Amino acid sequence: MPTPVPYSFFQSVERSFDKAAIFTDWDPGVLQQIKQCNSVYQMRFPIKRESGEIVTIEAYRVQHSHHKTPCKGGIRFSLKVNQDEVMALAALMTYKCAIVNVPFGGAKGGIRINPREYTPYELEKITRRYTAELIKKNFIGPGTDVPAPDYGTGEREMSWILDTYEAMHPGEIDSAGCVTGKPVTQGGVRGRKEATGLGVFYGLNEVCNMPSVMNKLGLTTGVKGKRICVQGLGNVGYHTALFFQQAGALIVGLAEYEGAIWSYDGLDIEKVVKHRNDTGSILDFPGAENFANTRDALEMECDILIPAALENVINGENASRVKAKIVGEAANGPLTPEADEILNLKGVIVVPDMYLNAGGVTVSYFEWLKNLSHVRYGRLEKRFAESRNANILGKLEELTGKTVLPQEREVIIHGADEVDLVRSGLEETMISATREIVDIWQKTPAIPDLRTAAYVCAINKVATTYAELGIFP
Ligand code: NAD
């Protein structure tokens, strides 16, 4: 059994990179350039709280790679934020964008606060001041660096960022593209909120549909009836669980920071969320077993375990007790390198974060494109498609002498709305990326796991861009 070794998050990303780099033919200098963070901005600024107390806020923005611009990556609010973590998350963004063919370099931002300890007014002050600091150093803009939500942030914070940016760039026509994950009324795109969870579902669904992979695990193909455990009921975890439930899977376990609940009969995700809103906790949900420690749920018997909260939750200490056959990394970095090795030895398939949770950045890309084109998806073609479909259907009915039911007519005639196009683009992206990575993995037997295959895919794409730019002739 490998002995647990303490690695920083960034070092563990570098370690995974090095493990994959040996399966590529790039010059060591090229690999070194790809691995490093291009720009690291560490800042401190003061905030006066509503109580009158003055506190100093520690914050970061890291641009990992400028091989394509703008850079792109979320902003998290958490007490665990530190420079190493933001660097690691920025690096993962570079590789993630490359894998799903989103033409951005990777970036990430973080503010070291517990958002629950601040009032909405104070959070707005902090977010606006952080944005002003980014503007001062040219670390934000539709063509330079485009933040998005991450752990502890959402649409509200993105609105504050946009408003601050616009106030300081009056008349800039593309300013809405300076941040993504905005509310639809502020230039957001329909389908962004649930995009990461839906992307996790599409990715795992595709893996479950592959007989070659399912046979290895002794599982049947398809997600129907699969037993799923999700850690973290935030944006990503909630939507992932919801889409699995809608596809006929059984949500047997849900874990939050206050504890976990378990039922082999399946938990209704909407009812659990309502129970939590009413009681302040997921614990004591009717018909479910309680675990006081959220980590206990990670070690229970299930088919797919989906950590969707924080990094390093499965590590050298607990990985050997994980009983799931598939681990889908919805969160960023939920497994340490030791956990990866242990799970690999146990024959568990780990579907890696760097592409599995790429749904958010993929739809962020669609949002950015919408902002630059200044037009809602579907606006130009929806009615045209509907009248063409109605004409074709009318002609077929006339020729066959048969008519379709009104509900069927509605489905056949329907022209795509914005959310239809966004979801379709996301599904296409996730399915193609899954197939590309599994293909790399299966074609080179020496590649030990899907994570290494994903890194090989990302390294080749980033290095090819540098080569095509003539930077590495
Ligand atoms: P979020 O803040 O909406 O949700 C996180 C949830 O995890 C919260 O409900 C929180 O209470 C819970 N949690 C915190 N500590 C926990 C613990 N110890 N055990 C169990 N639950 C715990 O954040 P999110 O946006 O859903 O992000 C979750 C993860 O997904 C992060 O790693 C983030 O980097 C990653 N991610 C998010 C997006 C996105 O679009 N939001 C995109 C890609 C990756």
Boltz pocket constraint, residues with backbone or C-beta under 6 A from the ligand:
constraints:
  - pocket:
      binder: B
      contacts: [[A, 149], [A, 150], [A, 151], [A, 152], [A, 153], [A, 192], [A, 193], [A, 196], [A, 231], [A, 232], [A, 233], [A, 234], [A, 235], [A, 236], [A, 237], [A, 255], [A, 256], [A, 257], [A, 258], [A, 259], [A, 294], [A, 308], [A, 309], [A, 310], [A, 311], [A, 330], [A, 331], [A, 332], [A, 333], [A, 357], [A, 358], [A, 360], [A, 361]]
      max_distance: 6.0
